[in-house]
Amino acid sequence: MSAVNPVGNAGHHTGTDAAVHRTRRLSTETKAAFKTTEFFSYVAAVVAVLIASMVVGDDEGHADYFRADKAWLYIVVLTVGYMISRGLAKSGSRDPYDESR
């Protein structure tokens, strides 16, 4: 008879604690924000808004149609959208990891 329980039932103890030999399985809400595609698309959109605001100007007597205040308003809207998407992502998913990491 072996001292190790091959089935792994918790009800059968053989004198050794099986929990000591296993790594504990934990979980986070989601993976880190910088590992998601939403983050990279958010950063690209913010950079695009800033570049567009810089490029569109009052050249050749035309009015500046995309002023800095409008660009920052769009960036705030993008930020709120990103925060909502992260909140929805965190609401129900799990990203497992081991305690030994």
N, C-alpha and C positions, 0 to 999 in steps of 0.2 A: 504494500500500500504506500502510496506516495504522500508526502507532506504538503504538496501543492494541489490545490483544487483545480482540475482542468476545466470544469464548467464555469467557474467564476461566480457561483451563487453566493450571495451575501449571507444567506442563512446557514451555510456550512462553514464553520471555522476550523482550521486545521492547526491552529497554534501560531501561525504567522499572520501578521496583519497585511492584507493585500493592498490596502490603501497607501501604505508606506512605499510600496514598490511602483505604484503608478503615478504619473504626473497628473496633477489636477487640471481638468479641462474647464477653462473660463471663457467668457465671451464679452465683447464690447458691444456698444450699440451698433456702430458701423465701422467701416475702415476709415482711416485718417482722411481728412478732407483733401489734402494735397495729392492723394492717390486716385481721385475720382475725375471723370471726364467733365463733370459740371465745373470743377475748379478751373480747369484749363480753358474751357469755353468762356467762363466768366472773365478770366484774365485777358483773353484775346478780345473779348467785346469791350472791356474797359480801355485797352490800348487802342482799339479801333476808334472809339469815341474820342479819345484824346487827340489822336492823329487827325481825325476828320475836323475837329474843332480848330486845330492849329492850321490846317491846310486851307479851310474855307475862311476867307478873310474879306477885307474891304479893298480888294485890288481893283484898279482901273475905275475908280469912282462908284463901284457898286457897294451896297450896304452889306454889313457883316450879318449874314443870316444865321450863323451858328456860333453865337457868342459863348464865352466861357460859362456864364450862368446856366445856359441851356445844357451845355455839355455836362456840368456837374449834376444837374437835375437828372439827366439820363444815367449817370453813373450811380446816383442814389437809387434810382428805380432798378437798375441791374443788381445792385447790392441787396436790396430788399427781396428781389426775386430769387437770388442765390441763397439767401438765408432761409426763405420759405422752402426751397427745394431741399436744402440740407435738413431742415426740421422734419419734412415729410420722409426723407430717407432714414432718419434716425428713429422714427416713430415705431417701426415694426421689424426691422431687420436686425440680424445678429451676425457678428464676425468672430468666429471662435479663434482662440489662441491658447497655447499651453503656458502654464505658469513658469516653466523653465526658460522662457525667452527673455 
